Amino acid sequence: MQQPSATLSRRRALGAIGALAMAPLLAACSGGAGARVPEPVVEGVDRLRAPRSTPPAPANADQPVVDAVVSATAELRATLAPYRRREAWIADLVDVHRAHLAALGAPHAPGRPVPIDTADLIAQIRSREQALATLVSTKAVAAQDPRLARLLAAMAAALGQRIAGAPA
């Protein structure tokens, strides 16, 4: 059996130095349950009305882009939702719009349905999807944030694929 060494190991020595260095800080923190740190007194300044030390976050320059795409996508999703049982293609479009809204951070964005003439349902849906794809690709070019631009470009491409695969 080994006998304990009389010399301190390097690890214990560093631990002891660290504990000694932290002791004044720990003593200052444990001033007791009722101890309060005095606040600095500045004449003529109300502490509650003083300006914030950090500036407010800058406004999102791309918010109008996002708002326009969310509004148009939610409207088209609401318009197509009643027809989703008619064709698998329409159900797929509704699901794509839901996924796009979720990617934009607005999964439950309300949309007002716009009436569709059911006599030529597929042609009208194609036309409206094409208009949305054009809007989304235009907004992708206008976006300042490159991640948003890539997301919108991918959304426009997905819509283009769905339009190309539409039934005749």
N, C-alpha and C positions, 0 to 999 in steps of 0.2 A: 504494500500500500504506500502511495506517495504521501509525503508530508507537505503541508501547505508551504508555499514559498514565502519568504519574508519580503521579497521585493514585489512591487506592484506591477501588474501586467500593463501593457500599453493601453489596452481597452479600459481597464479600471481607472487608469490615470486620466484618460480623456473624459471618462464619465464623471469623475470627481471634479475636473476643471469645468465641465459643462454645468454641473449642479451648482457649483459656486458662482458661476456667471449668472445663472438664472435665479438665484436666491433673492436678490433685491427686487427683481420683477415680480416674483411670486409673493413676496412680502407686501408689495404695494397693492396687489390684486386682492389679497385676503385681509382687507381692513375691517372685516366684521359685517354682520348682516345690515346694520343701520348706517354704515359708513357711506358718505356721499362725497364725491369729488366736487370741490367748489368750482363753479362756473366763472369764467373771466367776466369782469364787469366792464362794459364799454358804455360810456355816457352817451345818451341820445339814440341808442340803437335798441329797438325792441327785438329780442331774440326770435320771436315768432314771425316777425315780418322782415327779417334780414334776408338778403338775397341768397339763393342756393349757391353752394360752393361749386356744384357741377352744372354746366350748361345743359339745357334740355336737348334731347336727341334730335338730330336734324330730321326734317320732314322727308318722307320717302318720295323721291322724285318720280319713281315708277308707279306710284299709287294710282294715278289716273289710267295708266295702261292696264293695270290689274283690274281696276273697277270696270272698265269697259268690256274686257274679256269675260269677267265673271258675270256681268249683267246679261250679255248676249248669250253666253253658254247656258245660264240658268233659265233664260226665257225659252230657248230652243228645247232644253230638256223638259220643261213643263209643257211645252206644246206637243212634244212627241210622246210623252208618258201615256196618254190615253190610248195610243195606237200601238203600243209595244207588243200586244198579243196578236196583232194582225200578221206581222212578219218578223222573223228572227233578225233580219237586218235592222229593223227599227229598234228592237230590244237591244241589239248591240250598240246602236248609236246612243241610246239612253244611258247605257252602262259606261260608254266612253265619256259622255258628258259628265257623268257623276265622278268618274276617276279624274277628269281634268279639273273639275271644281275642287276636289280634295287636294290635288297637287298645288292648286293656287291658294289653299288655305281657307276655302269657303265651301265645305262639303254640303252644307245645308242652306245654301243661298236660295232665297225664294225667287221664283220666276213667274211672270204672268204668262199664261198660255195665250198664244195668238191663234185664231181660228184658221183651219186649213180646209180647203175645198176637197172633200173626200173623193170626188169624181176623178181627180188626177193626183192622188195622194203621193205617189212615188216621185213624180216630177217636181211637185212642190217641195217635198222634203229634200230632194237633191239640190234644188235651187237655194233653199235656206241653209243647207249645210255648206254649200259652196260659198255663200255670202259670209258665213261664220269663219270658214277656213281663210278667206281673203282678209277678213278683219284681224284674225289671230296672227297671220303672217305679217301684216302691216304693223301690228303692235310689236311683233318680235323685232322688227327693224328699229322701231322707236325706243325700245327698252334700253336703259342705260346699264343696268346690271346684267353682266354676261350670262349669269346662271338663269335669270328670268328670260333672256333672249333665247337661250338654248331650249328651255322648257316650252316657250311659246312656239318655236320652230318645230319642235317635236310634236306638239299638239296639232299644228297646222298639217304636218305630214300625216299624222294618224287620221285626221279628218279627210284628207285627200285620198288616202287608201280606202276608207269606207265609202267615199263617193264613187271611186272607180269600181268598187265591187258591188255597187247597187244593182238591184234587179232592173231589168229593162221594162 
